[in-house]
Amino acid sequence: MHPFGLTAVVPCYDEADSVAQTHAEIVAALGGYDLEILFVDDGSTDGTLAEIQRLAATDPRVQYLSFSRNFGFEAAFSAGYKYARKPWLVHLDADLQFPPAEVHHLVARALEGHDAVFGVRRTRHDPWHRRGGAACYHWLGRRLRIRIPPGATTFRVLRTELARRVVELRLGTPYFLATVPLLTSRIATVPVEHRPRTRGTSKFRLGRLIGHALELYVAFSRRAVHWVAIVLLLAALASAGLAVAAFAGLLGTGVAAGAGLVAQSVALCGAAVLLRYTVLIADAQPRPAMFYVRAASIPVEPADELFPGARPAPFIPAQREDAA
């Protein structure tokens, strides 16, 4: 067995039909490592948890966390990173569009002295809106001076302690691609294969992708806020100038139009100020827990459990009449 200790963190949501195949492929590719496979069930409503528990009963390398509800992708991988027990971890999505065999390339670069190694797709096999959207938000992120490794993806190998550091920050948006460069400069990227989706459906719809990008820009850069505030201020000044011209009769408009422009300029000034303060207030607000665990095969901190000290029975989906 290779002495390299590796936890494969696998977030899952309604993946009952693919969990067994995912496990088999991970074991076949990475079984030579000192391996742990940590499935994180993000509040699935199908038989995902039951399938994971079946695997855990036959393979001691399999561990799991199961949320009390669907908390989202960031919560799922954050929980996996927090409770991974090997010195290194690899993030693998349940659909395995990144082949587990590619992990060896990332591990090799990590052993050269890097703290985090990100996979970069040689060819991306995703719908056009996913490819175009990713290119746009990476481009805009660079314009906003957000440090994102070029082409980096969620397919990554990194030191578990580094991953925990990011989770412990309790960021409202734990955007790993932008957070890791704030903590270490020992980062590398590696070209990897990417294959078309053959099972399951993507949980990232267009609206979610747009929202995810906006969260990145707001959480990791104040430049966007400053730009908006400047635009609003310039608009306010222009409105005030028009109002003065209207009152002076230079535009041939009446007092009503001038008064409206004055009101508009005041409103825009107020919006510019309020926008800046809204960001500051939002940053200072306390946040609820990112996730709550209902069932787990490993010890979990009481603060992360929905019912500390008790583990209610897992959810068992009702059998459909047409399947009876």
Buried (B, 14 or more C-beta within 10 A) or exposed (E): EEEBBBBBBBBBBBBBEBBBBBBEBBBEBBEEBBBBBBBBBBBBEBBBBBBBBBBBEEEEBBBBBBBBEBBBBBBBBBBBBBBBEBEBBBBBBBBBBBBBBBBBBBBEBBEEEBBBBBBBBEEBEBEEEBEEBBEEBBEBBEEBEBBBBEBBBBBBBBBBEBBBBBBEEEBBBBBBBBBBBEBBEBBBBBEBBBBEEEEBEBBEEEEEBEEBBEBBBBBBBBEBBEEBBEEBBEBBEBBBEBBBBBBEEEBEBEEEBBEBBBEBBBEBBEBBEEEBEEBEEEEEEEEEEBBBBBBBBEEBEEEBBBEEEEBEEBBEEEEEEEEE
